[in-house]
Amino acid sequence: MGAIRKISHASYDTPDLDAMAEYYTDVLGLTLSAREKDTVFLASAIDHHSVVLRKGDHAICSRIGFQIGPDDDLDAFETHVKSFGIATWRKTDPEPTISEMLIFDDFKGTKMEVFRRPEAQPQAYAEKGVIPHKLGHVAFHVEDVKAAAKFYCDVMGFRESDWMADFFAFLRCGPDHHTINLVGTGVNKHHHSAFELKDWAHMQSACDILSQKGYRIIWGPGRHGVGHNLFIYHAAPNGLTVELFAELDRIADEELGYFEPRPWHRDRPQKPKVWELSPGAANLWGPAPPEDFMKP
């Protein structure tokens, strides 16, 4: 079967479509690539759309798009998904640049959208806002974190990168340390969406832009222990949390089984593991998250 190669886009239902479109273009610095009646498509530098906004009653992450290889077999992937007793359906030309899409619900009702895209869809860099490189990952609160991680690994072909104790899973579908995060809090809910920046200087300018636009940082700047990425978090106008990150661990060779060496690693080599629940697992630089940060 084909394998999930990368996260392509995340789709959000939101009551105020115009306000969120303005946030993603003027503050985050994505490019408006298409707009339909109740749908807005926003691009990073590679994909036609990294974010899709749809008119809805309340703010939720309703769908996630994943890309398989250009020569991978979507039919075989569908057969694999169905072998777990999961209902699937297909759509033709469902979104710009996507000719055929396989859709199914995950364990919590979020729609998984899997498709082939034969080549990158280059976009011009935006001229204002933070301007991240790409959508990096999406994190969810989940009722049963072990079952949720098993779904993504068995059905979607993800690999486990790290665990924080027994309640926080970090899963990858490519070289990046994590594409999906799952934290066991007893409910199913969006936790945050994350966009990749270039480096520390890019993060510094992002902090200034957020401040100028009236957005206060919830947590950060810091460096996570798990994944070792630089991070800042803020709340979007719809109330959903957004992370901006840089310097995330990457595992370039699955057979070697360790992350590319970095000066800030404590383990050499840095291999996937279960991290003890300690302040350093969350932030090597010290400040812990706000008290309610992990609460659904």
Secondary structure, DSSP 8 states (H G I E B T S, - for coil): ---EEEEEEEEEEES-HHHHHHIIIIII--EEEEE-SSEEEEE-SSSS-SEEEEE-SS-EEEEEEEEE-TTS-HHHHHHHHHTTT---EEEEEEETTEEEEEEEE-TTS-EEEEEE-SS-------SSS---SEEEEEEEEES-HHHHHHHHHHTT--EEEEEETTTEEEEESSSBS-SEEEEESSS-EEEEEEEE-SSHHHHHHHHHHHHHTT--EEEEEEE-SSS--EEEEEE-TTS-EEEEEES--B-S-TTT-SB---TT-SSSSB---EE-SSHHHH-TTS----TTTT--
